[in-house]
Amino acid sequence: MPRPKGQTTVFRPALTSQPGFEPILNALTLRGLERRLGMAVKRSIDVAVAGSALLLLLPLLALVAATVWMGDGKSPIFRHTRLGRNGRPFGCLKFRTMVVDAEAALAAHLATNPAARVEWAATHKLTDDPRVTALGRVLRKTSLDELPQLVNVLRGDMSLVGPRPIVQAEVAHYGAAFTPCFSVPPGVTGLWQVSGRSDTTYEERVALDLDYAAHWSLKRDLIILVRTVPAVFAQRGSR
């Protein structure tokens, strides 16, 4: 069939026809398949471990919940909106470690304490946090406050290992790193938790999350889980 007058044909060779490209494309495809398969295995491990842990820890969970409730007669569970995989918001569960009017207490503290304002702006944490109760400090030091997040793991909001879920206000700290960091599900524990937690700067935290997401593997998850045990007992960086 003759080509219409004035129309030119542009030759666009297929990428796979170029010498040396086919092995690269095959490797990339294989890597993608391996990652998807690995994530499926990761999810299976999450469900099995979280389900078993909840059953085994049920008496402890009930004891902690009752102790928190007896403190002020309010709900022992705190549900806070956090950002998960791909920036999807979800209700992150924790044992309540703060007073009921925590937001008002924070606002009043920051309004009268310039040093606290600087610390809060830099890390979104406070060394001396007036919102935290006496029992709450113990729960935080021992990481017992995070046990309800096993329910989040069962629901698929979180994984056992991953970057810590963050609030919307913290996205600015991540900048362009937010998307790659949260291409994986957030975790109950992670590289940041076993690397010093609050003893690290926020820039270091972002770098750790980025490193985890970029080099994720099941083997690395297992190593982080094993390292979590001594980190919890040593209470490194816990506040």
GISUL-V613627 format. One record per pair of residues at least 24 apart in sequence whose ideal C-beta (glycine too) atoms are under 10 Angstrom apart, sorted by the first residue. I is the first residue (numbers start at 1). GAP is how many residues later the second one is. If there is no record, write none. Layout:
# GISUL-V613627
((I & GAP) (I & GAP))
This chain:
# GISUL-V613627
((34 & 183) (35 & 148) (35 & 149) (35 & 181) (35 & 182) (37 & 181) (38 & 178) (38 & 179) (38 & 180) (38 & 181) (38 & 183) (39 & 120) (39 & 145) (39 & 146) (39 & 177) (39 & 179) (41 & 177) (41 & 180) (42 & 117) (42 & 118) (42 & 119) (42 & 120) (42 & 142) (42 & 143) (42 & 174) (42 & 175) (42 & 176) (42 & 179) (43 & 110) (43 & 113) (43 & 116) (43 & 142) (45 & 114) (45 & 115) (45 & 116) (45 & 173) (45 & 176) (45 & 177) (45 & 180) (46 & 104) (46 & 107) (46 & 108) (46 & 110) (46 & 112) (46 & 113) (46 & 114) (46 & 115) (46 & 116) (46 & 139) (46 & 141) (46 & 142) (46 & 175) (47 & 106) (47 & 107) (47 & 108) (47 & 109) (47 & 113) (49 & 101) (49 & 104) (49 & 105) (49 & 111) (49 & 176) (50 & 99) (50 & 100) (50 & 101) (50 & 102) (50 & 103) (50 & 104) (50 & 105) (50 & 108) (50 & 109) (50 & 110) (50 & 138) (51 & 99) (51 & 102) (51 & 103) (52 & 98) (53 & 94) (53 & 97) (53 & 100) (53 & 101) (53 & 107) (53 & 135) (54 & 93) (54 & 94) (54 & 96) (54 & 97) (54 & 99) (54 & 100) (57 & 87) (57 & 90) (57 & 93) (60 & 84) (60 & 87) (61 & 34) (61 & 83) (61 & 86) (61 & 87) (61 & 89) (61 & 90) (63 & 81) (64 & 31) (64 & 71) (64 & 74) (64 & 75) (64 & 78) (64 & 80) (64 & 81) (64 & 83) (64 & 84) (65 & 30) (65 & 31) (65 & 82) (65 & 83) (67 & 28) (67 & 68) (67 & 71) (67 & 72) (68 & 27) (68 & 28) (68 & 29) (68 & 65) (68 & 67) (68 & 68) (68 & 71) (68 & 77) (69 & 27) (70 & 65) (71 & 25) (71 & 28) (71 & 62) (71 & 63) (71 & 64) (71 & 65) (72 & 24) (72 & 27) (72 & 28) (72 & 61) (72 & 63) (73 & 27) (74 & 25) (74 & 26) (75 & 25) (76 & 72) (77 & 71) (77 & 74) (78 & 24) (78 & 58) (78 & 67) (78 & 70) (79 & 69) (79 & 73) (80 & 85) (80 & 87) (81 & 84) (81 & 86) (81 & 87) (82 & 70) (82 & 75) (82 & 76) (82 & 82) (82 & 83) (82 & 84) (82 & 85) (82 & 86) (82 & 88) (82 & 104) (83 & 82) (83 & 83) (83 & 84) (83 & 85) (83 & 87) (83 & 88) (83 & 91) (83 & 95) (83 & 99) (83 & 103) (84 & 68) (84 & 72) (84 & 73) (84 & 74) (84 & 75) (84 & 78) (84 & 79) (84 & 81) (84 & 82) (84 & 98) (84 & 100) (84 & 101) (84 & 102) (85 & 71) (85 & 72) (85 & 73) (85 & 74) (85 & 77) (85 & 78) (85 & 80) (85 & 97) (85 & 98) (85 & 99) (85 & 100) (85 & 101) (86 & 93) (86 & 96) (86 & 97) (86 & 98) (86 & 99) (87 & 79) (87 & 81) (87 & 84) (87 & 91) (87 & 92) (87 & 95) (87 & 96) (88 & 69) (88 & 94) (88 & 97) (89 & 68) (89 & 76) (89 & 78) (89 & 79) (90 & 62) (90 & 65) (90 & 66) (90 & 67) (90 & 68) (90 & 75) (90 & 96) (91 & 60) (91 & 61) (91 & 64) (91 & 66) (92 & 54) (92 & 56) (92 & 57) (92 & 60) (92 & 65) (92 & 66) (92 & 72) (92 & 73) (92 & 74) (92 & 75) (92 & 94) (93 & 52) (93 & 53) (93 & 54) (93 & 55) (93 & 56) (93 & 57) (93 & 58) (93 & 59) (93 & 62) (93 & 64) (93 & 65) (94 & 42) (94 & 45) (94 & 46) (94 & 50) (94 & 51) (94 & 52) (94 & 53) (94 & 54) (94 & 55) (94 & 58) (95 & 40) (95 & 41) (95 & 44) (95 & 45) (95 & 49) (95 & 50) (95 & 51) (95 & 52) (95 & 53) (95 & 54) (96 & 37) (96 & 39) (96 & 40) (96 & 43) (96 & 49) (96 & 52) (97 & 32) (97 & 34) (97 & 35) (97 & 36) (97 & 37) (97 & 38) (97 & 39) (97 & 40) (97 & 41) (97 & 42) (97 & 43) (97 & 47) (97 & 48) (97 & 49) (98 & 31) (98 & 32) (98 & 33) (98 & 34) (98 & 35) (98 & 38) (98 & 42) (98 & 47) (99 & 31) (99 & 32) (99 & 33) (99 & 34) (99 & 37) (100 & 31) (100 & 33) (101 & 30) (102 & 27) (102 & 28) (102 & 29) (102 & 30) (102 & 31) (103 & 28) (104 & 27) (105 & 24) (105 & 25) (105 & 26) (105 & 27) (106 & 24) (106 & 25) (121 & 52) (121 & 81) (122 & 51) (122 & 79) (122 & 80) (122 & 81) (123 & 47) (123 & 50) (123 & 75) (123 & 77) (123 & 78) (123 & 79) (123 & 82) (124 & 42) (124 & 43) (124 & 45) (124 & 46) (124 & 49) (124 & 78) (125 & 72) (125 & 73) (125 & 77) (125 & 114) (126 & 72) (126 & 113) (127 & 71) (127 & 112) (128 & 111) (129 & 110) (132 & 107) (137 & 101) (137 & 102) (140 & 58) (140 & 95) (140 & 98) (140 & 99) (141 & 91) (141 & 94) (141 & 97) (141 & 98) (142 & 90) (142 & 91) (142 & 93) (142 & 96) (143 & 45) (143 & 46) (143 & 50) (143 & 54) (143 & 85) (143 & 88) (143 & 89) (143 & 90) (143 & 92) (143 & 95) (144 & 88) (145 & 93) (146 & 42) (146 & 43) (146 & 47) (146 & 86) (147 & 41) (148 & 40) (149 & 37) (149 & 38) (149 & 39) (149 & 40) (150 & 38) (152 & 33) (152 & 34) (152 & 35) (152 & 36) (153 & 32) (153 & 34) (153 & 35) (156 & 29) (157 & 28) (157 & 29) (158 & 27) (158 & 28) (158 & 29) (158 & 30) (159 & 25) (159 & 26) (159 & 27) (159 & 28) (159 & 29) (159 & 30) (159 & 31) (159 & 62) (160 & 25) (160 & 27) (160 & 28) (160 & 29) (160 & 30) (160 & 61) (160 & 64) (160 & 65) (160 & 68) (161 & 24) (161 & 25) (161 & 26) (161 & 27) (161 & 28) (161 & 29) (161 & 30) (161 & 32) (161 & 33) (161 & 51) (161 & 55) (161 & 57) (161 & 59) (161 & 60) (161 & 61) (161 & 62) (161 & 63) (161 & 64) (161 & 67) (162 & 24) (162 & 25) (162 & 26) (162 & 27) (162 & 28) (162 & 29) (162 & 30) (162 & 47) (162 & 50) (162 & 51) (162 & 54) (162 & 59) (162 & 62) (163 & 24) (163 & 27) (163 & 28) (163 & 29) (163 & 30) (163 & 42) (163 & 43) (163 & 45) (163 & 46) (163 & 47) (163 & 49) (163 & 50) (164 & 24) (164 & 25) (164 & 26) (164 & 27) (164 & 28) (164 & 29) (164 & 33) (164 & 41) (164 & 44) (164 & 45) (166 & 39) (166 & 43) (170 & 32) (170 & 35) (170 & 36) (173 & 29) (173 & 30) (173 & 32) (173 & 33) (174 & 28) (174 & 31) (174 & 32) (174 & 35) (174 & 36) (175 & 31) (176 & 34) (177 & 29) (177 & 30) (177 & 32) (177 & 33) (177 & 36) (178 & 28) (178 & 31) (178 & 32) (179 & 34) (180 & 29) (180 & 30) (180 & 33) (180 & 34) (181 & 24) (181 & 25) (181 & 26) (181 & 27) (181 & 28) (181 & 29) (181 & 30) (181 & 31) (181 & 32) (181 & 33) (182 & 27) (182 & 31) (183 & 30) (183 & 31) (183 & 33) (184 & 25) (184 & 28) (184 & 29) (184 & 30) (184 & 32) (187 & 25) (187 & 34) (187 & 37) (187 & 38) (187 & 41) (188 & 37) (188 & 40) (189 & 32) (189 & 35) (189 & 36) (189 & 38) (189 & 39) (189 & 40) (189 & 42) (189 & 43) (190 & 31) (190 & 34) (190 & 35) (190 & 38) (191 & 24) (191 & 29) (191 & 32) (191 & 33) (191 & 36) (192 & 32) (192 & 45) (193 & 31) (193 & 34) (193 & 35) (193 & 38) (193 & 39) (193 & 43) (193 & 44) (193 & 45) (194 & 29) (194 & 30) (194 & 31) (194 & 32) (194 & 33) (194 & 34) (194 & 35) (194 & 36) (194 & 37) (194 & 38) (194 & 42) (194 & 43) (195 & 29) (195 & 32) (195 & 36) (195 & 41) (195 & 42) (196 & 35) (196 & 40) (196 & 41) (197 & 34) (197 & 38) (197 & 39) (197 & 40) (197 & 41) (197 & 42) (198 & 38) (198 & 39) (198 & 40) (198 & 41) (199 & 37) (199 & 38) (199 & 39) (199 & 40) (200 & 37))
